Amino acid sequence: MNHHLSIWIATISIGVFPALVQATPTASSFENPSSMTVRRSLQLMAQGRQPIYLQVPQAQIQELRSLGMRVAMPINVPSGMKLISIEGRSDPRFGRSYLLVYRGGSKCFAVEGTSGGIGGVPAGTAGSFKVQNPAMGKGAIEVQKPGNPTPLLIGQWMSRGPFYRVVGANYKTDGLGADLANCQDLSVKEAVAVSESLRFLDLAPETMAKLPPNTVQALDPNSPTSAGKGYPSNQELTQFKRNLKSGAYGKGTSLAAIDRSQRQAFQATIAKSNPTIAKFVGAWSTGDRVYYVYPSKVKSRVCVVTNSGNNGKLEFSNGTAISRELSYQSNGMYWVDQPDVLASRDIGGTLYPIFPASSAPSLSALADFDYGFRNADCSMQLPGMVGAAR
């Protein structure tokens, strides 16, 4: 492509990111990174004992934040490999992209993220190896036989935009990738493991302000990805209920009698084993957004799939329902003692209502998130799963 590009490169040298994992979701102390392995951190993740923190020098945190797009990086890299450079670019047609280059010994790889302009990746002549990433869905590592054009190892794009993948030695794109020369590829097993460990970072100022220096938070889909805003104050609730009663929010939606009955029966069944989540489970909508809250067998955990009508894309995350609040990513849903409405707000925003809905995505529409559902021990069933995905 001959588009005008803005390119910036930050060269750094840091150690492999050891995971600093809180002993419990409410603990304020951190475990010594030298005693915490990636394997142990992943075990804690499976138990819902997150979030995960990565050690990154403060100067490099600023470089990551300057990339201007949602950043994903691996929480699991082969021993001895270090992040040596952060490269970014801006394209007038396709937006921002970046390359995080890792090297160790004779081996190298990079994580590539891009806002758009992706193309197809040819199937590997030496093999195609499946990737199941709980945050981004399905992917693959394609390996070409020697003698083919480089790179010989490259990942299929994952996520639904922006897009992410792992690339191997000798990869170049629009002036980026100089640090991937004169090195060798990861093994297939290593490349798959790195791809499956890609996680989004929460680089929001309000999150960073709560963290120790030289630390970033990884948003794993098997736990609440960041703290919610907290249950609304009495003043906020009073104003919300006043607006609701006056019709300031509109009429919302109402369920047909049969849909209401199915929903109540479903929630009653969930309440027997996981009472804190039962009142939140089901489909909810407001404006052009729909929220699907799926129950987990793990106490207080839910899986949340959101659908914005602006692009029709589904997004997966995991949340926790404690008492009267459900937190997921940087958002919250709040029980206000009314079965047909919840209060909600996005980070930094005011309260708005969400109302019950009767639709739900089809199982095929959730296929990309199969691994995430299984990892979080969530059911993929909701009342009303008879139609196509919205």
N, C-alpha and C positions, 0 to 999 in steps of 0.2 A: 504494500500500500504506500502511496506517496502523499498521504495526508500530512499537514503540518502538525508536528508533535512537540509538546513540551516535555522534556526529560530531566529528571533529577535523580541523583545517586548518592546514597549515604553508605560509606564503607565502615563496617564495625567489626568487632571481634568480641564475642561473648561466649560463655559456656553453654553447654546443653541446658535447656530450661528444666530444672528440677521442679516438681510440682509441690507447692506448699498447700496442704489441705487442712481445713479446719477440722478439729476433732468432732465437733457437732455444728449444726447450722447456726447456733447462737453463740458459739465460742468466740472469744475475742483474741485468743492467743494462736500462734502459728507453730507448727511442728518444724523442727530443724530440717532444712532442705537436704543436709547431708545424710539424714536418716530416712528420707522419703524417696522411694523409687516410683517410677512410672507405673509398674505393676501394682504396687500398693495403692497408688492414687486411683487407679482404675477399679480396684476392688472396693474402695470407699465410694466411688461413683456409683457402682452397682447397688450399693446399700442406701443410696440417696444422701450420702454424707458429703455434700459439696458446699460451696462451689470450689473450683480448682483455681489456684493462683500460680502465675508463672513469673519467675525472676527475670527482669529485663532492665538494663541500665536506664536511668531516667532520660538521658539524651536520646536513646533509641526509642523510648516510648513516644517522645515528641515526633520523631521521624515517622513512626507508624501512624500517629494521629494526623500528620500532614499529608498522608496519602489521599485523603479526601474521599474515601469510600469505605464500605464495611470490610474489615480486615479479618482474614482467617489465617491461623498458623497452627502447626502441629504441636500437640502436647506429648508426642512420643517420637523421638528421633534416635537413630542408631548411635551407640556409644561412641564418644569421641568427636562427633560432628558438631560444628558450631555455625551459627548464623553469621556470615561474613559481610553481607551487603544487603541493603534495601534499595531497590530501584523502582522508580515510579514514572509514569508518563500520562499525558492528557491528550486525547485525540478529539478534534472538534466534532467528529461524527459519532464516535462510539464511547466517549467519556473516558474515565480514568481506569488505569490498570496498574498492576505492580508485580514485582518479582522479588521474593525473599530467597536468597541464595545461601545454601548450607554446604560446607566442605569439611572433610576430616580425612587425614591420610591421603589416599589416592582417589577417594570417592567424592561425589558431589550430587546434589539435586537442588531443585528450586520449587517453591510454591508460587503458582501464578494465579492472580485474581484479575478479573476484568468486568467492566460494566456492560459490555456488549461487543458485537462484531465477531462473534465466534463462528467457526466453521466446523465441519465434520472431521473426525479423526479416523484414519484408516484402521481397519482391524489388523492386529499384529500377525505378521507372517510366521513368527516364532511362538505366538500364543497370545491369548486375551485372558486376563485374570481379573475376576470379579472383585469389586470393592463395595462394601456396605458401610456407608457413613451415616450414623444416626442423626447428624445435624443437617446433612445435605442430600441424603438419598443414595441411589445406586450410581455406581461408576465402574470403571475398569482401567487396568494398566495394560497398555498395548506394547508388545515387544516385537521389534523387527529383527530379522536375521541379519548378521553382519554382511556388509556390502550394499545394504539399502541406504538411502539418504538419511543423515542424522537429523534429529535425535533417534536413537534406537529404542529408547524407553520414553513413553509419554502417556499421560492419563487422559481419559475421556473427561469432558467437562461435567461438573456436578453442581447441584443447586439449581434454582429456577431464575436466577438473575438477582444480583451479580453471580458470576460463574467462577469456579475454582477447580484447580487440578494440580497434580505433581508432575514435573517434567524432569528429564534426565540430562546427562552430559551433552555438551555441544548444542544445546537449545539456544536459539536466538530469535528475537522478535522485535522489529522496529527499533533497533539500536540497543536493546537490552540483552543481557545474557553473557557479557564478556567474561564474567567470573565462572562460567560453566565450561570453559575451555580447558584442555589438558588435564582431564580427570576421567574417572570411570563411573559407570552407572551403579546404583544400588542393586542388590539382588531383588528378584521379583518379590520375595517374601517381605523384604524391608520396605520396598516401594508401596506395597499394599498396606502394610502396617502404618506407614506415615500417612497415606491417603485416608485411612479410616480414622486417624487421630486428629484430622483437621477440625478445629473448633473456631467459632467466631469469638472475637474479643469485645468486651464492653469497655470502650474508650471514652464513654460519656464523662464530662467533667464532674457531674454529681457522683458518679461511681468512683472515679479516680481520687476524688477528695477524701474518700473513706478508707483508702488502701494505704498500707505502709509504702515508704519510698521504694522505687525500683521494682514495683509489682504491678502486674496487670491481671485482670480477671478473665478467665475463659468461660464462655457461655455454653455449658454442656446441656444438651436437650433432656438429660435424665435428672435434672434438678431445676429448681427455680433459677432462672438465668440472672436475675438481679432482684434486689429487694423492691417490693412494691412501694407505693407512696404512703402506705399505712392507712388504717381505717379512717374514714372521714371524721372530722370534728362534729360536735353537736350542731354548731352553726352551719356547717356545710350540709349536713343531713336535713336540717330544718328547711334550708333554702331549696334543696333538691326536692323534698316532698311537697313544698309549696308550689314549685314550678310544675311538678307532675300533676298535682290536683287541678291547677289552673289551666292545664292544657298547653303550657308554654313549649312542651317538647313534642306536641302533636299527639295523635291518638295511639301511635305505636301499632303493634300487631296483636291479634287475638287468635287463639287456637280453636279449631273445631272441637266439638265435645269428644269425639273418638280420639283425636290426637292428644287432647288434654289428659284423657283417661290413661292412654298408653304411657305418656310421659310420667304421670304420677306413680303408676305401677312400677315403671323402670327405676325411678328414684327411690321408691320404697324398698325395692330389692337391694339396691346398692347400700342403702342406709343400714341394713342388717350387718354388713361386714365392714363398711367404711363410712361411718356417719358424717364425718366432717366434709366430705366431698359431695354427698348426695344431692344437696340443694342446688349445686352448681352444674351438675351433669346434664347434658342435653345440648340442643342447638339454641343459639341466641342471635339476635340481629339488631342492627341499628343502621339506618341509612343504607349505604351500599356495602356495609361490612357484615359478615356473618362469622360467628364464633362457634366452634364445635368442641365441647368439653367431654372427653372420654374418661371413664373410670379406670383406675389401676387397682391391682390387688395389694399394692403397697399402701400402707396407711397414709392418708392425707395427700397422696400424689395423684395428679391427673395429667393427661396429655391434651394439649390445646392445638387445634388446627384452625387457622384463620383464613378467611377468603375476602379479599378486597375486590369489590366490583369494578374498580378502576382497571385492573389487569387480569382478573379472573384466576390468579395464581394462588395455590394453597401454600401455606407456610406452617411448619411444625415446630412446636416447642413443648417444654414440660413445665408444669407448675405445681404449686403446693397450696392446698386449702387448709387454713388454720382458723378455727372458730368461724368468724363471719367474713373472712377475706380470702380471696383466691389471688395469688401473685404468679405472674408468668412474664418472662422477659422484664421489661421495665413498666409493665402495666398491672392494673389491678381491677378485680371485680368484687363488689361488696353486697352482702345480704342486707336488705332494708326491711325485713319482716313482711314482704309481700311476695307471694309465690309467682306472680306474673311479671316481675320486673327486677332487675338488678341495677345498681349504680356502677358505673365504670369510669375510668379515666386513663388517658395515656400519660406518660411521664411529663410532669410539669403542667398538666392541663386541669381543667375543671371537670366536675362530675357531669355525666350524661347518662341517660337510661338505655338499657338494652332489654329487649323483649323476647319471649319464647318464640322459637321457630320450629317448624315440623319437618324440614328437609334435613338431609345429611349426605355427605359425599358417598359415592359408591366405593366398594372395596378396591376396584381397579384404580380409582382416582387417588387412593391412599397408598398405592403400591410402593411409591418412592420412599415412604416413611415406615415401611414394614419393620426394618431393623430397629428404628427408634421406638416403635410401639412395643416390640418384643423386649427390648432392653429395659424399658420402663415398666414392663409387665402390665401394659394397658390393653383393654379390650378395644376392638375396632368396630364395635356394634353400638348403634344408638337407635332410639325409636324413630321410625320413619325412613329407614334405609331401604326404600323400595324404588326410588327414582335414580336418575343419573346424577352425577356430581354437578353441583351448581357452579 
